[in-house]
Structure formats: C-alpha cells, structure tokens
Amino acid sequence: MSKKQGIGTRCVHAGYNPGKGEPRQIPIYQSTTFKYETSDQMGRLFDLEESGYFYTRLQNPTNDIVAAQLASLEGGVAGMLTSSGQAANLFACLNLCSAGDHIVSAGNIYGGTFNLLGTTLPKMGIEVTFVNPDDDEQTLNAAFRPNTKLLFGETLSNPGVEVLDIEKFARIAHSHGVPLIVDNTFPTPINLRPIEWGADIVTHSTTKYLDGHGVAVGGALIDSGNFDWEAHADKFPGLTTPDESYHGLVYTQAFGKLAFITKATSQLMRDLGSIQSPQNAFYLHLGIQSLHVRVQRHCQSAQKVAEFLVNHPDVAWVKFPGLPGDSQHEKALKYLPNGSSGVLCLGLKGGRDFDNRFMDALRLVTIETHVADCHSCILHPASHTHRQLSDAQLRAAGIDPGLMRLSIGLEDADDIIEDLNQALEAAHV
Ligand SMILES: *Cc1c(COP(=O)(O)O)cnc(C)c1O
C-alpha cells in the first residue's frame, strides 16, 4: 500500500478520482431521481441489498463525494452531509437515542446545540445532563445512568474557545459502554482529528471554516467505525436488532463498520429529509479544497491580533488558546499544536456604551451573527443574540456581559489590527 497522502493533498483530491474524459472538478448531480432498467433492480435498492441512488432526499452522488472527502480528512470510515450543523448533531443523537434514553453533554457548547439538547430533545423524551467538562473523572462518571447512550462535547467550544480533553472524555464514555461524539467545527480536521484521540463520531457545522466563504449552511457526520455496537447490543437496539421498515434487516450484521452511517442515511434521512442540496455540497467541496491553506492563515492572523489586544490598555481580557497565559493553553499545546482557530473572545474596560461605540467605529471588521469565514466579524452576545437578558441573567447563564466574540478572517492581519486600534481610539469620546 502506498503511504497515506498528506492532509492538504487529501483536501484537494479525496473522494473524487475522475477517469478518462470525465470532469476534473466534481459534477453537480442536480437531479431528484435516478433511472433503472428493471423493476427488480429498483426493488433490490429498497431492500438495501444493493447500493445505488434512487432519490435525492436520501442520497445524492455529489454529496457522497464530499462526505467521502470529509471522512478521509477526519480518518473515518464513512460520512454523510446534512442540511445544517444543527441537523448533524440532531442525527448523531437520534441515530442512537429514542424516548426514555439519556445523554451526557459538556455544558459549554454552542447555543443552538444547547437549545437542541436542553429543550427540544427533552420534549421528545430524551433527557440530557450537562456537565462541566473540566470536572474530575469521578464527578463526570456520576452523571451517567443505565440508560445513557452517548457522551457529547465540542473539541473547541463556541463561543468560549475552550479545549476539550478528548482522551479523558473518550475514556469516560467507553467505561460506560457508550460512544464519544464530538463537534469539531472550530478546529476542523486540519488542526485536530478527534478520532486519533479516541472519539467515535465527529460532527461539523460545515457552514463555518469548511465552507469558509459564508456561502452555504450545511453539516456533516463522520463515523470512525471504531465503536463496537454489538459488544453493547442491549444499549443500541436500533443498530443491533431487526429494522422492520427494511424487512427485519440488522444494520450491524449487514453493514459492519458502516452500520451507523447506513442507518442514519437509510432510516433517519429517509424519514426526516434533512439532506444538503447538491449545489451546496459543491460549494462546500470548493471550500474544503483550500481548507489547509486558509486555516493556517486564520490561525496565524488570530495569534497576531490576540497578542495586539492583550497588550492594549483598553482591553480587560482576551481568551485565545494560543496565548501562553490562557487557561486553555496547556490543553491546546497537546491537542492543537498547529493552532486552534481564528476565533477569540475579549472584554473591554470601558463598559457597555464604550463597547457599542467601539463596534460602531469598526470599518473592516463587520458586525455579524457568524464566525469562521473569510470576512473578519464581531458579535456581542449581550447586545445581539442574548439582548433580552439583564447583566445578572447573563452572568447566571455563564456569559460575561462584556464578552465579544471576534472571528479573524483572511484579510491582512495588519489591516485588521489597524481597524481594531482606530475603533478603540474612536470609542473614547
Ligand atoms: C454554528 C455551529 C453549529 C450549528 O451549525 P449550523 O450550520 O448553523 O446549523 C453547531 N456547532 C457549532 C460548534 C457551531 O459553531
């Protein structure tokens, strides 16, 4: 076997290897349906006896190229694309849990995922216990119940940019006979490949760095193929007992290491229909082809900006794992030696009015509800996403009222720094 290609080469080529006279760039299969010659051919597809495309609500060849590309980058056996990052995390949970089951999740996760796990899944009868991921193993173990089906966390949390101790989380999950599922949106597989540290399933909001240009909302699931569902068969009947909607087929027996993704595709995607459009999958693929070049630049520029801000007299604090004094720095040296992401958080000394004058004075950095694309942008949760809350309520929710999330884009770092500098000056009236 030839040596495994470097990750940059795989960003450009993985998932697609055209033959003679075929398109160099991946084709967009803009078709809802696919043609067959005989009734029997079509019937075999519906029995999952043969693989093939029949309807784009379940599967599409363009999407599958990009899913295979992502599986290669993460070091997994298979992947699937979903319509959003929210759908990816929902599918990861629903593929293993039904009413009466329980999930343990890190509490410092993206607000949308926190709502999904904390509000919507409980309405469906799935209970969730949030834990502080930095607690010791004994405390974390105590959150597990006999009906717990998975442990969830973010490898680098949004917005707090806190680094997950993946080895610790994997050890805890496996000691309870359940998989570790991690959202790897912020580091991307360029900076961190959680499967190498013991994670079983990886999810992404592809809307962020993977797309990287603010073009298309999307998500992805990648399975390592490492979790032994059969060894814990009583916990995962959806994978290890007959699926009556496919004439009694058992996913683990029929598909082995591909059981998790096959079930998510042929059952959840069939029934919930949250597939990414082939056009968006094409945009995503374009983004991933330059991911290794872009991520490096985002990280280098964020490092420069963080070093500028931490030394600025108007800045009260900066959170960025690449700063030697940061609470996450030690974990970052282990899990993110090449950089964390382009996202950092900061607080200013001047109070709420000063914060607003600073943001209004920015010219290059824009105010946006987004992160992780080529445009630098800023968001102030207390004035934007969480504006209905008082300062006391914000603190109770773990959000510093002064916290601003700054996402460093692909502009020249000197221009970003100059813009921040002039806006800090302008905020002094
Ligand atoms: C944005 C985000 C999501 C949700 O993704 P959408 O594509 O917006 O649905 C989930 N997890 C993380 C870490 C995110 O940053």
The ligand as an SDF file (V2000), in Angstrom:
LIG
                    3D

 15 15  0  0  0  0  0  0  0  0999 V2000
  -22.6680   27.0620   14.0160 C   0  0  0  0  0  0  0  0  0  0  0  0
  -22.4440   25.8780   14.8420 C   0  0  0  0  0  0  0  0  0  0  0  0
  -23.3830   24.8280   14.8890 C   0  0  0  0  0  0  0  0  0  0  0  0
  -24.7030   24.8950   14.1570 C   0  0  0  0  0  0  0  0  0  0  0  0
  -24.4700   24.8480   12.7900 O   0  0  0  0  0  0  0  0  0  0  0  0
  -25.4820   25.4410   11.6740 P   0  0  0  0  0  0  0  0  0  0  0  0
  -24.7860   25.0770   10.4120 O   0  0  0  0  0  0  0  0  0  0  0  0
  -25.6020   26.9090   11.9390 O   0  0  0  0  0  0  0  0  0  0  0  0
  -26.7780   24.7230   11.8620 O   0  0  0  0  0  0  0  0  0  0  0  0
  -23.0800   23.7190   15.6600 C   0  0  0  0  0  0  0  0  0  0  0  0
  -21.9300   23.6330   16.3440 N   0  0  0  0  0  0  0  0  0  0  0  0
  -21.0030   24.6280   16.3250 C   0  0  0  0  0  0  0  0  0  0  0  0
  -19.7460   24.4720   17.1160 C   0  0  0  0  0  0  0  0  0  0  0  0
  -21.2290   25.7770   15.5780 C   0  0  0  0  0  0  0  0  0  0  0  0
  -20.3100   26.7530   15.5720 O   0  0  0  0  0  0  0  0  0  0  0  0
  1  2  1  0
  2  3  1  0
  2 14  2  0
  3  4  1  0
  3 10  2  0
  4  5  1  0
  5  6  1  0
  6  7  2  0
  6  8  1  0
  6  9  1  0
 10 11  1  0
 11 12  2  0
 12 13  1  0
 12 14  1  0
 14 15  1  0
M  END
$$$$
